[in-house]
Amino acid sequence: MKRQERTETSGPLSGHVRKGRRFSSPLAATGTLHIADWVRDDLPDLLWPVLALSKLGTSGAQSFVRWQRAVQRDLTTLVEPQLLAEGLDGRLTSLDRLVAPAPETKAVIRDRAQEFGLLPIAVAKVLTSYPERPAEWLIDLEFAPPDNADVEILAKAIADVVRDGHREAIIKCLSIWSAVQAGTFRTDAATVDLLKDYPNDPSTVSKADSVIRASWGARKGAQLAVEGTRFDESIKWAKMFWGINSMTTRCLRRRDVEDQRSSGQGVDPSATPRGSDHLRQLAMDLLSSYVEALETSPSRLYDQERQEVHSGLVARAGREVITALGAPDLWSMEHGAHVLRTLVEVRIYLQWMALQDPTIYRTFQEYGAGKAKLYARIMGDISRDWLRPSIEDAIEELDRLSHNHDVLDHRVVDTRDSFADGKSLRSMAQESGLLDLYRHSYYMASGIAHSEWWSVETHCMERCLNILHRGHLIPSLSLSAGGNGELANSWVDALYATIRVSLDILGTDRDAVTNAFSWLSPEDDLDGKSIDDDDADGTPSPAVTE
C-alpha cells in the first residue's frame, strides 16, 4: 500500500512533508530539486578556459569571444549554427563533438586559438599532463607528467574560479556568448538588456553574474532533456581528471600548512601500566599507516563518498582505541564498553555496505546530515531564557553539519532507526555473516552512541586543503584532549582487523598497503596475524578477567 504524505503542523519539523518516517522540506518533497556540483562535474571539461583566464586575467574572456567569432566565421559553410554554438562553449568534449563530422576543422580551431593567445606554453603543459583527455588534438605537445610548476598553476587556476563568483560567471558565460554569435541564443528581453554590455558595465556586472550562474543549471537541464547522453563524455573525463589528481598530488592537512604536529595529549607515562605506551603508539601507527596506504593509492575523487565513509569510520574507531589506551582507567568492560561497541559497529557497517549498491555511502552521509538538521531544530526550541552562547554555537554547528542550503531548504530528515531503510544492526550483521560477532561482543557494549556521519565528520575528519582534491574530507590525525592489558590488546587486534577489511573492500593498491605497514615487527604480533592474512577474524573479546 502506498504511503500517504502529510505536512507536519507542530514540533521541530513543522512544515516538513512526512512520508512514513522520512521528513522532507516542501521544496525537497516536490522531487524536482536536484543538487549539482559544477566543480566536480563541469570544471574538468572547462579546464582550458579556466587555465587561460587564470594566466590572462578575466580580460582573457575577450580573447575567447574573438576566438569564437573567428572560428564561427571560418566554419560557417562547413558546420550548422547549432553545432557551432555548442561546440565552442569552452568545453573540451564540445570541441570533439564539433570536429567529429568534419575533422578538417581541427586546424582552424587550433590555429585561431594560437592567434588569440589562448594556448600559452604554461596552459598547454598543464593540459598535456593529463593522458586521454578530450580534444587532445588541440595541443601539439606530447604527454608529460606534471612538474611542481604545473601543479602550482593548476591549483591557482582552480582556486581562482572556485573562490571568485565573477570569474565563475565569466567561464559559464562562454556558452552564452557562443550562442549569441551563432544566432541561436534565445531569452527574454530583460536578460538580453542585462547581458548586452557584460562584463563591461560596473553597475550591472554583479546582477549579471548572478543571472549567469543561476541559469547555468537550468540550461544544462534543458540540454539533458533533449539529449540524455549529452554530458556522458564530460562525466567520464571528470572522473578521470579527479582520479589522476589523486595520484599526482597528496592530501594536505591544516597541520601540514601550520607545521604543527599532534602533542600526544600530554599522557604521563609514569601513570600508565607497563606496556601501555607501546600499545597506544602501536594503535596510532596502525591508523597512520592506514591513512598512508589510502593516500598513496589512486583515489576516486569524483565519487569520493565510499572512501570518505570508510576512512571516517575507521578513523572514528581508531581514535576511540587510541584515546582509551591513553587512560588505563578505561581498560575495563564497565568503562570501556563504548570502545568495543564502536569497533563492532564499524566492522559491521563496512562489511554490510560493501554488499549494497555504492549509493549506500551517500545515503549514510545524508542520513547523518538529516539527523544534524533535526537536532538543530530541537535545540532551537529551547526557551530563550535558557539559551547560552555555547548552545547557540552548537545549533549553528549542527546547521552547518546538516549541509543544508541557506536559502533552499532541501535536506531530508529520516527518522527511521538506521540509514539502511530502518534495518537494524543485527540484521546487517546477519546478512554479512557477522552475527556471532554481533551477539558475542556488541550486546555487552550496548548503550554507547551511534557513529552517525555528522559526529564522524565534526570529530574525526578534516577538509583536505589541496584544491586539486576538490575539498574532499580526510581523516584528522590530531586527537582531541582527553588496567586490563588483555582487553586493551583485543581493542588493538580488532582495530587492525577492521583496517585490513576496509583496505580490502576499497581495493587499495597492494603495494601501497605493503609499504605502509612495512614497519610491523614480530613483537607487534597482533594475535599472530600478518598484513597478508586474508581470513583473520579480529573479533574483540568481552570475556576478559578484570
Secondary structure, 3 states (H helix, E strand, C coil): CCCCEEECCCCCCCCCEEECCEEECHHHHCCCCCCCCHHHHCHHHHHHHHHHHHHHCCCHHHHHHHHHHHHHHHHCCCCCHHHHHHHCCCCHHHHHHHHCCCCCHHHHHHHHHHHCCCCCHHHHHHHCCCCCCCCHHHCCCCCCCCCHHHHHHHHHHHHHHHHCHHHHHHHHHHHHHHHHHHCCCCCCHHHHHHHCCCCCCCCCHHHHHHHHHHHHHHHHHHHHHHCCCCCHHHHHHHHHHHHHHHHHCCCCCHHHHHCCCCCHHHCCHHHCCCCHHHHHHHHHHHHHHHHHHHHCCCCCCCCCHHHHHHHHHHHHHHHHHHHHHCCHHHCCHHHHHHHHHHHHHHHHHHHHHCCCCCCHHHHHHHHHHHHHHHHHHHHHCCCCCCCCHHHHHHHHHHHHHCCCCCCCCCCCEECCCCCCCCCCHHHHHHHCCCHHHHHHHHHHHCCCCCCCHHHHHHHHEEECCCHHHCCCEEECCCCCCCCCHHHHHHHHHHHHHHHHHHHHHHCCCHHHHHHHCCCCCCCCCCCCCCCCCCCCCCCCCCCCCC
